Amino acid sequence: MPVEIKELIIRANIVSKNDSSSKFEIESNSTEKQEIIAACVAQVLKILERKQER
């Protein structure tokens, strides 16, 4: 029996430092965020492909 997901909730907590950060740290955080987003999108696309195969 296939499982149907009717609602998908994604939660993320982003904590910023109040102390002064170097420009490199800010850029690396942005890169890390983009990598995480890309990984999430890839997983969602795989789920959708599997759903279409059924």
N, C-alpha and C positions, 0 to 999 in steps of 0.2 A: 504494500500500500504506500503510495508516494506521500511525502510530507509537503504540505503547502505552507509557505511563509507569507502571511498577510501583512506583517508589519516588521520593519527592520529599524532598530534604534541604535544609533552610533553616538557614543558619548566620549568626549575627550576633555581632559583637564590640562590647561596650559598655564604654567606658572612662570611669571617673569621675575627676574631678579631686580631689586630696587637699586642695587649698587651699580656703579658705572661698569659697563662691559665694553670690551674692545670690539672693533668693527668685525674682526675675524669671527668672534663668537656669535655675533648676530647673524652673519652670513652662514655659518655652519648650522645654526639652528634652523634657518630658513631652508637650507638644503635637506636637513634631516626631516623636516615637516613635509617637504615635497616627496621625499622617498617613502614616507609613511603613507601619504595620500595615494601615491602610485601603486603601492602594494595593496592597499584597500580596494582601489578601483580594479586591479587585476583579479582579485579574489571575487569581487561582485560579478565581473564579466564571466568568470569560470562558472559561477553558480547559475547565471542566466543561460549560458551555453548548455549546461547539463539539463536545465529545465526544458529547453527547446528540443533536446534529443528525445525526451520522453513522449 
